[in-house]
């Protein structure tokens, strides 16, 4: 049986959406004639952990957990008691400008990100496995994983697939807020990584098209592997009873950074909260009609935004939950809320939660631009209502419509399209991955 070595800085017990893509590939690879090895970090410094995922990892899967001199490890040496948590994994334009040893290290040495210190250890393990594997899969971000592409190409001569789960040197906020010298270096690195790879996978067709225009010389390497849902995640999950209130749920993290505004979720959040604020003034006791829940890890910015619109009696934050519990929240909702970045790159994003939303068969309120990947998929499955973030009146009308349908018992009868769900399952994504790799790896 052929073997694929998957290399990812994040793997269970780390939690959140960042682990799902690789984690689910390991589950389905064997169905398509491939064994898997996983190389990841021994100790992960992250904001989310989900130990329930460990129970679902195939028992025969070989996982190599290596030492790592990453940014989280360096921080843990000076901040005792917080060694497992890395709350500042994203760039903050305000804090990075402060003069400190930590900021100088991040600014000038950790290029393109804080996981660069893991690369020597990941490479050494991957190199030692070279006689046992037929191909390598590199999950990006973190972008430093891309350093492995030229190293593996030179020292193993095996096919290497770079999986761009997110875009890198585009309008991605994690790129655009960097200093100019960093942008130039990272653009240079990206080109090296792409040149060294055998294939490059993107999570949406529009991202692939953008990169074909950006790097036409590498376009023949580019493929698309969608995210998806896993049917097993929905088995034996008993939803909560919602009662008489309309329960609207958003799962996952929310980027509330307001600098720069258009690169965060702020426009979509402002649209929702403005609509709720106006409805609260127009409808007495709105808190008896509706409950909005945010399920995930959030910072003070979201709490401040809720208070700013005087919505503490309507909007609640549940905090981070395991993936299984997040699925329960999705199934328990009357309406599922979806946001996205207002910036141009947001139009090319398909968040993993959307596939689980569609599978849950509860209507979606997507507060996103009409012409984007999200709106196209929602409309394809007739899975809900799409409203522009600045269309406050449209968001109000959608919420009023959902409240009316709740009272009349019509929400459960929402008519989804007949488009088959199989094409957006995780199993199909893994099948696509295997098809790509087997273009170079023959029996």
N, C-alpha and C positions, 0 to 999 in steps of 0.2 A: 504493500500500500504506500502511496506517495505521502510525503510529509511536508507540511507548511509550518514555518516558524513565524509566529506572530509576536511582534515586539511593540509593547505599549507601556508607557510610564504609569498608566492607570489601569488597574485590574482589581477585582474584588479581593479583599474586603473594602476597597475604595468604592464609594457609591456615586449616585447621581448619573445624569445622562452620559457623561464622558466615558463611562466604562461599557455601556450597553452594546455598542457596535462590535467591538472586538469580542466581548464576552459571549454574545450570541453567535458569532461566527464559530467559536470553538464548540458550541453545542451541535451545530448542523453539519460541520465539515465531513464527519464520518459517513453521513448519508450519501455523499457524493464522491466517496472513494479516497478521502484524504484523512490522515492522522494529523494531529496538531501538537506543536510545542509552543509554550508561551514564555517569553522573557519579560520580566517586569521588575519593579523595585521591591526590595525586601521590606522597607519601611516607607510608608507613604505619608507625606505631610499635606493634608488636604482637609477641606471643610466638611466633607460628607463621607460617612462610612455606612455600609449596609452589609452586615455579616450574614444576613439571610441568603444573600447571593451565593455564598460559599457552598450551601447545601445543594445547589443546582449545577455546580461544575461537574462535568463528566469525571467519574472516578479514575478513568484511565489517562486523563489529560496530564501531561508532564509540564509542570510549572517551575521555572527557574527564577528565583527571586534573588536579585543581586544587590550588593551594597551600592550606595549612591552618595556622591558628594554634592547633592543638589542644594538649592537655596534654602529649602525647608530644613535640611539637616544643619546647615550653617546657622540658621536662626535658632534652632533648638539648642545649640550649644550655649547660647546666651540668654535664652528665655525658658527657664526650667518650668515644667508644668504645662507647657503649651507645645510639646514636641510633636503632637499629632495634627496640629491645626495650622493651616496656612491661610489666613484670612485675606492677605494682600497678594494673592496670586496674580491679580490683574494690575496693570499700570494705572497709577493715579497721577495726573499731571501736576497736582498741587504738592503731594507728598514727595514725589521723586526729585523736586527742585531743592528740597532741604539738604543742606550740606551735612552728610554723615558718611561713615565708612560703609554702611550697608547700601546706601544709595549710590555711592561711587562704584561699588562692586557691581551692582545691578546695571548701572549705566554703561560702564566701560568693559566689563569682563563677561557678564552673563548675556552673551549674544548668540542666538536670538532670544533666549529665555533662561529661566533659572534652573532648567533641567539639564543644562550642558554638562554638568559634573557627573551625570549618570552615564554618559555616552561611552567612556573608556571601559566601564564594567559591562555594559550591555554588549558592546562589540566583542569583548573577549569571550563572553559566553556564546554569542552567535558564531564566532569563528570556530570555537571548539566543537560546535554542532554541525559544522559544514558538511561532514561526510554522512550525516544522518538525515539531512533535510534536502528537499528538492527546490525550494523557493523561500523567499523571505517577504513578509508583509510588515510594513512600518506604518503605525497609526500616528497621524499628525492632525492637530497639534498634540503635545508641544512640538514646536518647529525644530528644536534641537535634535529630535529623533532623525531628521533628515540627514544629519552628518553621517549616519550609518549607511546611506545609499552609496556614496562613492567608496567608502571603506569596504563594504561587502562586495561591491562590483570588482574591486581590485584584488581582494584577497580570497574570494570564494568562487567567483565566476558564475554565481547562481542568479536566476531572475529575481528582481526586487520590485515590489509594488509599493508605491507611496500612496497612502490613503488620506486624501485631503478632506477630512470631515468638515473643516471650515476653510474658507479662503485665507490667504496669507497677505501678500503685498497688494491688496486692493483697498477698498474703503473700510475694511475691517477696523473697528475702533482700536483693537489691540495693536494695529500697525500705524494708523494715521496719527495717533497722539505721541508717537516716538519722536525724538530729536532727528533733525535732518541727516546727520551723519549715520545714525542707526538705520534709517530707511535705506540709505545707499548701500550699506553693508548687507542688510537683509535681502535686498533685491539681488545683489550679487550672489549671496548664498543660495537663494531660491533657484537661480538659474543653474548653479552647479548641481544642486540636488535633483532637479528635473532632468538634466543631461545624464546623470548617472543612473537614473531609474530605468527599469524596463517598461513599467506601466505606471500611470498615475490615475487614481480613481477619485471622482468628485461625487458629492452627495446629491447634486441636482444637475439637470441638463443645462440650465442657464449658466451655472458656474463653469461647466466644461466649455461652453461656447465662448465665454469671456476669456478663459485661459488660452483657447485656440487663437483668439485674436491677439492676445498679449504675447504668446510664445508660439508663433506658427511653425517654427522649426521642430517643435516637440509635439505638435498636434496629433501625430499618428500614435502617440503613446496614451492619449487621454481616453478614459472610459467613464461610465456612470454606474455607481452602485448606490441605490436608494437605501435609506433607513427603512424601518418597518416595525410591525408589532409581532409579538410571539403569542400565538394562541394559548400556549400552556400557561402564560401569565394570568389568563382570565379564568382558568379552571378553578372551581371550588372557592371562588371569591363571592362572598355574600354581601351585597350592597347594604348601606344604612338606609333606613326609611327616612325620607325627607320631610314628611308632614305636609302642612298646608302652605308653607312658604316656598317661593321659588328659590332654589339653591343653585347658585352659579359658582363654578369652581375653576380656578387656574392652578395647574401643577407645574412645578419646576421653579427655577430661580428667575428673578426679574432684575434686569440691569437698570438701576435708577440713577446712575451717574448723570449729572446734568451738565457736564462739560466734556465734550461739546454736546449740546442738547440733542441734535438730530441723529446722533449715533447711539442713543440709548432708547429705552422703551418709554421715555417720558411723554412723547406725543400721544401714544396709544393710551397710557395710563391717564393722562390729563383728559383725553376724550371720554373714557369710561367714567372717571370720577366727576367730570363736569356734568355729564348726563345724569348721573345718580344724584348729584347736588341739586340740579334743577328739578328732577322728579320729586325729591324730598320736599321742596318748597311747594310744588304743585299738588302733590298727593299727601294728605295727612297720614301720619303713622306709617310711612313707607317701610320702616323696620319690621312691621308685621307682615309685609308682603314679600320681602326679598332678603336674602342673605348671600353675601359674596365671600368666598373663602379663598385665600391664597395658601397653597400647600407647598412648602419648600423652604429653603434657607434664604432669609432676607436680611438686609441691613436696616439701619435707622432711617435711611432715606425714604423707604417705602412707608414706614410708620409716620414719618413727618408729613408725607404727601397725603396720607389718609386723614390725619388731623387737620391739615390745611383746608380740606374740603368738608370738614365736620362730618365725617362718615364713620366714626368709630362705633356707632350703634348698628351699622349695616355691614361693614367690611371687617373681616377677621383674618388674622394670620395664624395658621396652624403650626408652622415650623416644619423642619425637614422630617420626612418619613421614609421608611424603607420602600423599595420599588413595589412590593406587593401591596403595601398600605396605600401607596399612591394610586395603584390600579383600583383599589376599593373606593377611593375618593372619586375617581373618574366615573366609575359605574354608578356611584351614589348620587351624582349630580343630576339636576334637571337640565342645566345648560352648561356647556364647557366654554371657557373664555380662552382666547388665543391672542397674543400680541406679537409684534416683531419690530425690528429696527425701522425707523423712518428713513434712514439713509439708503442710498442706492443699493448697497450690497444686501440690505435686508430683503429686497425683492427676489433675491436668488436663494434664500434660505428656506429649508424645509425642516423645522424642528422635529426631533424624534417623537415628541409627545403627540403631534398631529396624527400620526398613524394609529396610536393607541386611542386617541379621541374618536377617530372614524370607526375603529373596531368596536368601541363601546356602544355605538348606535344611540348616542345622546346628541341632540342638536348643538352646534357650535356657533358662538358669537365671535367671529374673527374680525378684530379691529386692526386691519392691515390695508395697504394700498390695493386697489382693485386689480391692477395688473402686476401680479407677482406669483411666485410658485405656490404659495399657500392658497391664494384665492382660486387658482386654477384647479388644485386638488380638491378643495372644498366644493367647488361647483361641479367637478366631475362626479363626485359621489352624492351630490345634492345634500351635503352633510350639515348645512346650516346657513347662516347669514353673514355676508361680508360687508363691512362698513368702513369707509375711510376714517382714519384717526381724527381728522378735523371736522368730521360731519357729526357734530353733537346732536343735532336734531334726528339724524338717522339712527344713532346709537340709542337715543331715547325711545324712538318708535319701535326699534327692535326689542328693547327690554319690556316695553308695554305690551307688545305682541306676545312675548314669552309669558308674562304674568297672566294675560288673558287665557292663553292656551293651557297654563297650569290649572287655572280655576275650572276650565271646561274639560279637563282630562284629555287634551289633544296632544300634549308633548310626546306621550308614549306612542302616538300613531304617526310620528313624523315620517314622511315618505322619502326614504333614501333611494338613490338610483340603483339600477341592477348591475352596475359596474362590479366585477368580481373583486373580492378582497385579496385573493391569492397573490396578485402582483405586488402588494405592499406588505407582505409577510417577511419576517426575518429569514425564513427558510429560502425564499426567492432571492434575497440579497446575497446569501451565502452561495447559492447556486451560480449567481452571476459572477461572484468572486472566483469560483472554481473555473468557470468557463474562460475568464480572462487569463488566469495563471496557466491554464492548459494550452493556451496559444503558443507557449514556449516550452512547457514541460509535457513531453509526450510519454505514453506508456512504454 
